[in-house]
Amino acid sequence: MSHPQPPKPAKLLIGVFTRKQELMTAVAAELMNRFGPIDLVSPLFPFDFTTYYEKEMGTSLFRRIFVFKSLIQQEALADIKLRTNEIEQIFAVDDKRQVNIDPGYLLMERLVLATGKNFAHRIYIGRGIYADLTLIYQKNDYQPLPWTYPDYAHDDIRRFLALVRNKYLEDLKETPT
């Protein structure tokens, strides 16, 4: 028989992509307003793996990942996704998003992103939101899965996530158990 155990707190990270670099500062401020101080910020990564967003957002998109100081409870992910959807609407123009905001959390063994879209590998977590197991940590690296978004499978983002994992390790040492 298994005995339920409380899950470890997770490192909140939020990926933002847009074509308007000037929006990043305002979006970051809005994210800090809702989720607290930012711990790490990725470089800008090109978001050119799909044309799915072109009609709504245009071309020449780029992504930045914001990582937050405070650890979160894993069950907070659905609420966080709904709050980031609100931020997307703040910056929308004529009902078209100018920014796409993807919250998720990082643990020692995996990266999970939140989405409103169901699919075979996604688990419903409430409030219309699904958890997407995006990467798993094996062989000293986050490994992509067959369904991993191509940008998160890219070496540059996975290298950044390794830095986030190191910071998360430090955070766990400082967190009372």
C-alpha distance (Angstrom), angle and dihedral (degrees) to the residues before:
residue distance angle dihedral
M1 . . .
S2 3.77 . .
H3 3.78 119.9 .
P4 3.81 116.7 -141.5
Q5 3.78 112.7 -112.7
P6 3.77 128.2 -169.6
P7 3.82 111.5 -106.0
K8 3.78 120.7 -117.5
P9 3.78 116.7 -102.1
A10 3.80 113.9 -99.5
K11 3.79 137.0 -135.8
L12 3.81 109.6 -109.4
L13 3.76 115.5 -137.3
I14 3.77 128.1 174.5
G15 3.78 124.1 -162.0
V16 3.78 117.2 -153.5
F17 3.75 126.3 -171.1
T18 3.78 129.5 -175.4
R19 3.77 140.4 138.1
K20 3.81 92.5 -126.7
Q21 3.78 108.6 80.1
E22 3.81 90.9 -172.2
L23 3.82 89.7 66.9
M24 3.81 93.5 61.6
T25 3.80 94.2 79.0
A26 3.80 93.4 49.4
V27 3.81 92.1 45.1
A28 3.82 90.8 48.6
A29 3.81 89.7 51.8
E30 3.80 90.8 50.8
L31 3.82 90.9 48.2
M32 3.82 91.5 50.0
N33 3.80 89.1 49.2
R34 3.80 89.8 58.7
F35 3.80 104.4 30.1
G36 3.80 106.4 26.2
P37 3.79 133.7 -119.5
I38 3.79 121.7 -5.7
D39 3.79 117.5 -120.4
L40 3.81 103.1 -172.9
V41 3.80 135.3 9.3
S42 3.79 123.7 -160.1
P43 3.76 124.2 -136.6
L44 3.79 116.4 -102.6
F45 3.79 111.2 -78.9
P46 3.81 122.0 -162.1
F47 3.79 111.4 -112.7
D48 3.77 99.3 -152.3
F49 3.79 103.1 126.9
T50 3.81 96.4 102.4
T51 3.79 141.5 23.1
Y52 3.83 91.0 -147.8
Y53 3.83 93.6 109.4
E54 3.83 99.3 40.0
K55 3.80 97.0 97.7
E56 3.79 92.3 52.4
M57 3.81 102.8 31.7
G58 3.79 107.5 18.5
T59 3.80 128.6 -129.3
S60 3.82 135.6 -57.9
L61 3.79 93.5 53.8
F62 3.79 122.6 174.7
R63 3.82 133.7 -168.3
R64 3.78 132.6 -139.9
I65 3.79 125.4 -176.6
F66 3.80 121.4 -144.5
V67 3.80 117.9 -160.3
F68 3.80 119.5 -161.4
K69 3.80 129.6 -137.8
S70 3.78 98.2 -135.6
L71 3.76 118.4 74.6
I72 3.80 115.7 -130.2
Q73 3.77 136.1 -147.7
Q74 3.79 109.0 -105.7
E75 3.80 92.2 -128.1
A76 3.82 89.6 63.4
L77 3.82 91.9 72.7
A78 3.82 97.0 94.4
D79 3.81 92.2 52.4
I80 3.80 91.1 45.6
K81 3.82 90.5 53.2
L82 3.81 91.0 51.7
R83 3.81 90.0 50.1
T84 3.81 91.8 50.3
N85 3.82 89.1 49.4
E86 3.82 86.8 57.9
I87 3.81 89.7 53.6
E88 3.81 90.6 51.2
Q89 3.81 87.9 55.6
I90 3.81 92.4 50.4
F91 3.80 89.2 60.5
A92 3.83 97.2 38.4
V93 3.80 119.1 117.1
D94 3.81 119.6 -155.6
D95 3.81 89.8 -11.7
K96 3.82 91.4 -55.8
R97 3.77 119.8 118.5
Q98 3.76 116.7 -121.0
V99 3.81 90.8 -172.4
N100 3.78 133.1 33.3
I101 3.79 114.2 -151.9
D102 3.80 121.5 -161.6
P103 3.81 116.4 -174.6
G104 3.74 122.7 -166.4
Y105 3.75 143.4 144.3
L106 3.74 135.8 -115.7
L107 3.79 126.2 -143.4
M108 3.77 130.0 175.1
E109 3.80 90.2 -95.0
R110 3.82 105.2 33.8
L111 3.79 152.9 9.6
V112 3.80 116.5 -129.7
L113 3.82 124.1 -170.2
A114 3.80 127.3 -165.4
T115 3.79 122.9 -126.4
G116 3.76 139.7 167.7
K117 3.80 91.3 -139.4
N118 3.80 121.8 92.4
F119 3.79 121.8 -140.8
A120 3.82 136.5 158.1
H121 3.81 95.6 -88.6
R122 3.81 96.7 42.3
I123 3.79 123.2 96.6
Y124 3.79 121.2 -145.9
I125 3.81 110.7 -120.6
G126 3.81 100.4 176.4
R127 3.79 140.8 -90.0
G128 3.83 92.2 60.0
I129 3.81 93.1 -58.6
Y130 3.81 131.1 123.0
A131 3.80 130.8 -159.5
D132 3.80 114.5 -128.2
L133 3.79 114.9 -155.7
T134 3.80 95.4 -141.8
L135 3.81 106.5 169.0
I136 3.80 135.9 6.1
Y137 3.79 125.3 -153.2
Q138 3.80 113.1 -121.6
K139 3.80 134.5 141.0
N140 3.82 92.2 15.4
D141 3.81 94.6 -57.7
Y142 3.78 142.1 75.6
Q143 3.79 104.8 -99.3
P144 3.79 123.4 -150.5
L145 3.78 120.6 -126.7
P146 3.81 126.3 -143.8
W147 3.83 90.5 -91.6
T148 3.81 98.8 40.0
Y149 3.80 112.4 131.8
P150 3.83 106.7 -104.3
D151 3.79 93.9 -121.9
Y152 3.82 91.9 54.7
A153 3.82 89.4 47.0
H154 3.82 90.5 55.6
D155 3.81 117.3 108.3
D156 3.82 94.1 -124.9
I157 3.80 94.3 58.2
R158 3.80 92.0 41.8
R159 3.82 89.8 52.6
F160 3.80 89.1 52.3
L161 3.81 90.3 48.7
A162 3.81 89.1 54.2
L163 3.82 87.4 59.8
V164 3.80 89.4 48.8
R165 3.80 89.6 50.8
N166 3.82 90.5 53.4
K167 3.79 90.5 51.2
Y168 3.80 90.1 47.3
L169 3.83 89.3 53.9
E170 3.82 89.1 54.3
D171 3.80 90.6 47.5
L172 3.80 92.3 51.9
K173 3.83 90.4 53.1
E174 3.82 88.9 55.3
T175 3.83 94.6 45.1
P176 3.80 115.5 94.3
T177 3.80 112.7 -123.9
